[in-house]
Amino acid sequence: MKSGNAILSSYGTTIFEVMSRLSEEHGAINLGQGFPDDGGPADVLAAASDALLTGWNQYPSMMGTPDLRQAVAAHAKRFYGLDVDWKTETMVTSGATEALTACLLGLINPGDEVVLFQPMYDSYLPIVRLAGGVPRFVSLKAPDWSFTRADLEAAFSPKTKLVLVNDPLNPAAKVFSRPELELIAEFMLRFDTLAVCDEVYEHLVFDGRAHIPLMTLPGLRDRCLKIGSAGKTFSLTGWKVGYVTGAPHLLQPVAKAHQFLTFTTPPNLQTAVAYGLGKEDAYFTGLAGGLQAKRDRLAEGLRSVGFDVLPSAGTYFVVADVARFGFEGDDQEFCRRLVAEAGVTAIPVSAFFVENAPRSCIRFCFSKREEVLDAAIDRLRRRFP
């Protein structure tokens, strides 16, 4: 019997599925997979409901409904000062992962090198390899997940086609600083490189920071594809509505990949997301402020238990170093034991690395109700008295 695709077959079950199954088996509090446990904004939900009952429910345009594409362009101007032509520079996708897939399939030719920062979201590498790309890794270093000029010198080459930047960075809760982005920009211009920018957590940055799209740096407007997500911006991860912004010459091949993937996205959800992107500033600042408070609540609790909590500048996550517990195994074994013995689920950060992985860092999700976070800390205190 002939086998399936060799690239995909080489990967095991995603770490999120593995840990979620263990969580269910042990009745654990799942702080592993990153999604909120509230209902989302009531007015955005109402807009979707109304559009479902009274609006268009047949195929919308492949590129997305005009109202959402106009809203994406207006959002770029409002928050980042970017002038975007909604007709030629925006596209709607069925989630940010589909956007990412379309971008990589649309831009990579077999043999092209792709620079990836690790820890990285788990879908990046399989998609790059499916497209025929050759990965080159930059390993970010705890506790601040920094990198150096020498790291980029080792990763970039004349064969580099693009760099994939996740900012804010999902696995490690890092927000790239302007000097870091400027260093990436320098290498992009030097090596005539493109960038795919996964910016789904763009509104989830903390402590007075401002998200800086790589696209806004000098010389990069026409070299970057920016990916956003309604799932993260409106705490509605199940909707799977994403959007891509980029120059026409970049978006055109991406759209050709998109047409053979999902082709289009539910029109009622597009209507609701268009409404949501136009919400008042207080919504966006309140979203970040509320999550920052949950971050602080969980981080304080983890410290009280004895965890060494690393900085969390954005996203839904906080990373803790468990080395001080003197555990003899690695982070994956620690997480398995944590589920079984404490009834709390976390994710081992090494799962987001291909090489040079730290072995004592685990990640918790704090985008949960306060009572859930408090219950998790109570369980951890009983396990680590």
N, C-alpha and C positions, 0 to 999 in steps of 0.2 A: 504494500500500500504506500503510495507516495505521501510525503509529509506536507505540512502547511508551510507558510512563509517562514523562512529560516531566521529572519531578523526578529519577528514578533515571537516566534516559538522559543527564542533564547531567553526571553524575559519570564520571570515567575509572576505570580499573582502580586498586584500592587500592595505595598506595605499598608495602605489605608484599609484595604479589604481584609488583609491578614489580621490586623490589630482590631478591626471592628468585629470580626468573627470571634476573636478571643474575648472581646469586651462583652458580647452577648452571652457567651458560654459562662462567664463568671459573674454576670450581673453587675458589671463595672460601670462607673461613671465615665463616659467617653469624652475625653478632652483631646482626642487624637485628630480626627478629621475636622477640617475647618469650615464650619457653617454655623450661622446664628440659630438660636432656638426660639426666636420670637416670630411674629406673623408678618413683619414688614410694615411699611407705611400704609395706613388705611386708605388714604386718598389715591395712592398709586394702584392698590388692589381694586378700588372702586372703578378707576379708569379702565383697567383691564376687563373687569366684569361688564361694564357698560358697552365697551367696544365689542366684546364677544357676542352680546345679545342684540346689539343694534347696528354693528358695523360690518365690514367686509370680511368674510371667512373663506374666501377662495385664495388661490395663489397671489401673493403680492409680488412686486418687482423683485427680481433676483438680487438686486443691489440693496434692497431695503425700501421701506415706505418713505415717501418724500418728507413726511413730518418728522420721522426719527432722524433721517440723514441731516435735515436742516437743524434739528436740535443738537446733534453731535457737533456740527460745525459751529453753532452758537456757543456751545459749551467750551469748545477750544478757544474761542475768542474771549469769552467771559473770564475763564480761569487762567489762561496762559498767554493771552494776547496774540494768538495765532489766527491769521486770516486763512480760512479754509473754504474752498469751493465745494459746496455739498454735492453738486452734480458730478464732479470728476474726482473728488478726493475723499469720499466717505463710502463705506460699505457696511451693511449689517450682516452678522453671522449668527448661527445657532450656538452661541456660547463663545467664550474667549478661547477655549481649546480648539474649536473649529477654526476660529480666526488664526490662531497660531499655526495650525496644520496647513491652512490655505496659504499663509505667508511663506512657510518653509518649502512647501511643495511648489509654489509658484516662482520662487527665486533660486532655489538650489539646483545646480546641475551635478550629475555624478562626478565625484572627485573634488568638488569645491570644499574648502576648509571652512569650518564654522567654529567661532570662539564661544565657549560656554563657561559661565561662572558657576562653580559649585561651592556650596550645596545648590541644587537646582530642582525645580519642579519635575516630577517623575516622568511626565510625557515628553519632555524636550528631546532627550537623547534618542528614543525610538523613532520619533518623527524625522529627526535629522538623518538618521541612518536609513530609514525608508526612502527618503529623498535622494539617497546616494551621497550625502555629505560626509565629510571626514571631521570628526570632532577634535577640537584642541581645547584643553581645559585650563582655566585659571582657578586655583584653589584659594578661596577666601579663608582668612585665618581668624579664629576666635581669640579673644572675646568680642572684638568689634567687627569681625568679618571684613578685614581690610585686605588690600592688595597693593602691589608696588609696580613701579615702572618695569622692573626686571621681570615680573610675572607676565606683563603684556608683551615684552620683547620676546619671551619664550613661546608665546601662544600665536602671535600674529606673524604672517609671512606674505609674500607676493601671491600665494594661493588662497588667501583668506577672502571669502566671498561676503560673509556677514558675521556680525556679532549679535548674540541674543542676550538682551539685558532685561532682567526682571527687577523692576524698581517701582515701589517697594518690593523687596525680595521675600517671597513666600516662606521658604524653609527656615530662614534665620532672622526674620523681622528686621532686616537692614534697610535703611534708606540711604541711597547714594548721595554723597555730598557734591557740591558744585566742583571742587577741585578733582574729585574722582571722575565725574562726568567729563570734565575738561580733558583729563588724561585719556579717557576712552576716545573722545572726539579727536584728539591729536593723532592717535593711532589709526582711526578710521580714515582721516584725510591723508595720512602718510601712505596707507596701503590701499587707498581707493576702495573702501569697504562700506557695505550697507549695514543697517541695524534693524532688527525686529525687536520692538520694545513692548514687553508685557507689563502694562501699567494698570492692572485691574484693581490694585489697592490704592490708586492715586488719591482718593479722598480719606484714606485711613492712615494718616500720619499724625504723630503726637509731639507734645512738648514744644509747640510753637513752630515746628518745622514747616517748610513749604515744599510740596512736591515739584520737582523740576523735570519736565519732559526732556529727554535727550534731544528731541526734535527742535527745541528752542535754542540750542547752542549754535553759535556762528558756523555757517557752512554745512549744517546738518539737516536743514529743512527738507531738502530733496533726497536725503539718504536714509530717512527713517520711516518705518511703519509703526504707528502707535496703536496699541490694542487696549480697549476699555471694556468694562463688564458691568452690566446692570445688576448682575447677581451680587457683586460686592458692594456697589454703590447704594443699592436699595435693600440689601439683606434678603434677597430673593434668589438664592443660588439655584433653585430648581427651575427657574424660568429659562436659563440658558440663552440669554440674549447678549451678544457681544457686538463690538463695532471696531472697524479699522479706519484709521486716518492716515493718508499718505499722498505723496505726489502722484499725478496720473500715470507716469511711466512705471512706477512701482506697483500701483494698485491694479493696473490692467492685468498683469500675469497672475496676480493673486485672485482676482475675480474669476479668471478662467479655471483656477483650481477649485474655488468655491462652488462654481456651477456644477461640478461633478461630485461634490461632497454632500452638502445638505440642500443646496440650491436656494432655499429661502427659509424664513423664520415666521412663526405664528403672527398674523397681523395685529391681533388684539393686544398682544404683549408689546409689540413695537409701538402701538399707540400709547400705551401706559408708560413705557420708558421715555418716550418723547415728552410726555407730560412731566415725568419725574425730573428729567434733566433741566427743566425750567423752574424747578422749585426754588424758593427763597434761600438766601445765603445761610439763614439760621438752620435750615435742615442739614446742610453739609458740615457746618461747624459743630452742630449738635451730634451728628453721627460720630465724628472723630472724638469729641469730648466724652461721649458716653462710653465708647470703647476704651479710651485712655483710662477712665475710672475703673473699668473692669480689669484692664491690664494691671493697674496698681493694686487692686484688690487681690488678684491671684498671685502677683509677684510677692507682695508682702506676706501672704499666707505661705508660699513656698519657702521664703527665707526663714519664716518662723519654724518651719519643719526641719531646716538644715540644708536646703538646696542652695547652691551658688547660682543665683539668677543673673543671666547676661542681659545687656541692654536690649530693649525692644523699642525701636523707633517708629514702627508702623505695622500694619497687617492685623491679623487675628491672633498672633502667636507670641509666646515667650519661650525662650530656650533656657534650660538649666543644666549646669555641669554637675554630675553626680559623683565625681572622683572622690570627694571628701567622705563619702560613705564607705570607702574601702572595698567596694564590690569587686570581686575578682574577674567577673565576666565583662563582656562589652556592652554597649548601649542597647543592642537588640535583646540580649538576654535580660538586662535590667528591666526593660519595658515589659517583657513577658512575665517576669517575676512580680512586677508592680501590679499588673492586671490580676494575677492570681492571688497575691498576698495582701494587697491594699485595696483592690477593687477600683483602681483608677487607671485609665488608659491614656498613654502618651505615645509619641512617635519617635523612634530613634533617628537622630539627625544623620547618622552614617548612611541611611537608606537613600539620601539625596546626593551622595557622592559616588563617583566611579573609582577615584584614587585619592590617596592622602586623606582619608576620612578621619575625623576625630572619633574617639571611641567612648567618650564619656558624656556626650551631650544628648539631651532628649528635649522634645518640643511639646508644649501644652497649648491648647486652644482656649482663649478666654472669652470668645464671643458667645457666651452662655448667660442664662439668668443668674443673678447674684446668689440665689439659694443653691444652685447647682455648683457654682464655684466654691461656696462655703462648705457644702457637703463633701466635695472632693478633698478639701484641705483637712476636714475632720477625719476622713479615712486615712489620709497620709500621716496625720499626727498619731493615729493609733498604730500604724505600722512602724513609724520612726519616732518613738517616744523620747 
